[in-house]
């Protein structure tokens, strides 16, 4: 079963309303690059070799960027929509005709909106229902007590799918 690992950290930002409070933060085990993702995909009953999957993923990436730079949104059914947004400088132009992108624009962002149809909803409210959570500290304690029969599981409800 898939599990989301988390660790509990204290908010150290004294200017934040939650200063001193404790919050969960996802603990990622690794970042998969395109080659590792291609290998993983090819191991799931795919007829395609990792090199073929890698080529498709690389073409997807370059075409995605190309389409986004042409002011198009890209919807991947079952996953979601990629789109761009603009971030402007604090002070805009005084008049419409005075607006200058090189002066007034700060950044161009790539955004992602998860699929929200009933069947394949991966929005945050539904995604959390599909996850099982394990505190990293409980895994460390389990390693320490492994010889003593301790399981160390601190999991929530939900089920992970692969």
N, C-alpha and C positions, 0 to 999 in steps of 0.2 A: 504494500500500500504506500502511496506517495505521502510524504510528510513535509510540512513547512517547518523549518527550524527557526527558532527565535531566541533572542536573549533579552533580558530585562535590563534597561539602562536608566540611570537617573538623569533628568534634564538639568544640565549645568549652566544654562543660559539665564543669567539673573534678570534679564530684561523681558523674559517670557512669562506669561501668566502661569504656566505649568512648572515654574522653577522649583527644583527639589523633589518633584513628583517622579514616579517610576513608570516607564512605558516600554512596551515590547517593540523590538526592532528585528526585522527578518535577518537571519544569519545565512548568507549564501555560501554554499560549499565551493562553488567554482563558477567561472564564466565560460560558457561554451563558445568557442569561435566557430566560424562557418564550417571548417573541416570536421570538427567534433560533432556538430549538429548533423552534418551530412552522414557521418558514420553511424550515428544513433538512428537516423531515419532509415538508413539502408538495412539496419538490423531488425526492423519491425516488419518482417515478411515482405519487404520490397523486392521487386525483381531487378531493381537498379543498383548498380555498384555505388560505393561512396563517391567515386569521382564524377559519376553522372549526376547524382544528387547535388554534389558541390557545385557543378556547373549550372544547374538549374537555380540553385539558391543565389549564386553570384549574379546570374542574369536577372533574377527577380530584384535583387538589391539595386543594380544599376538602372533597371527600367523603372523601379519605384521612384528613385531620385529624379529621373528624367521626367516622369509624369507629374510629380509634385512641383518641379520647376516650371512646368507648363500650366500651372494653376489648376491642376486636376486633383480630385480626390481619388483614392484607390481603395476599393472595398474588396476585402478577401472574405468570402462567405465563411461563416463559422468562426472567424477570428475578429474582424472589425474593420474600421476605416482609418486609413492614414490620410492626413491633410496638413496644410500649413496655416500658421497664424503669424501676424506681424506684431512686433513689439516696438512701440514708438518711444522716442526720447520724452523726458518729462514735460518739456515745454514744446507744445505744438506750434504750428504756424498761426499767425494772427488772422490771415485771410486764406481762403481756399486756394487762390492762385499763387500764393507764396509758398505753398507746401513743396518741399524738396526732399526726395527720398534719401539722398546722401547726407542731408543735414538732420532730418527729422526721424528717420528710421533707425532703430537701435539693433534689431535682430529679426531674423526669419527663423521660426521654429517649426520642427516637424512634430505633429501631435498624433495621438492614437486614441480612437474611441472604440472600446471593446464591443463585440457583437451583443445585441440586447434582445434578439428575437426570443420568443418563448423556448424554442427547441434547443438553441445553442447559446444561451445567455451566459456570457462570461463577464458581465458587469461586476463591479466590486461586491454588491449585495448578494449576488448569486455565487460568485467565485469563492467567497469565504465559506459557503455551505458545503463546497466540494473538497475542502482542505481539512487535513488533520494536522494539529499543531503540537510540536514537541519542543520543550524548553531545553536549550543546549546544556544548561547546568545539570539537568537531570541525566543527560547522556554522560557527562563527565563523572557524576556520582555513580552511575551504573558501572562505568569502567573501573572505578575504585573498589566497588563492592562485587564485582563480577564473580569472584570465587565464593561469595557468600550467598549466591542465589537471588540477588536483587535484580529487579527488572529495570528500574529507573524510568519507567514510562510516565510522562506527564502530558497526556494527549487530550485534545478536545474532541468534540463530535464532528462528524462529517466523514466522507470517504473520498479518497483520492483515486483518480482514474488515470490510466496511462495510455 
